[in-house]
Amino acid sequence: MEGGLCYAAPVYDYTGSVVAAIGTTVLTIHYRQKDIVRALGPQLQEVAERISVALGWKREVSSGR
């Protein structure tokens, strides 16, 4: 792929339903696909989890996380 790469993580509400997502797009001149997952993935997932917790999400409520 040439141009841009995207990475996103789901945001859950208090019922465990996905209600939003956060993500980023980077230029392929700066990142390769495997690099974006390693470099940016954990940070995006952590922020998505923090937002989810603020919305009342609890890990045991959701079936996928």
Summary of the structure (lengths in Angstrom):
residues: 65
radius of gyration: 13.5
end to end distance: 29.5
largest distance: 39.9
contacts: 155
relative contact order: 0.26
helix: 32%
strand: 29%
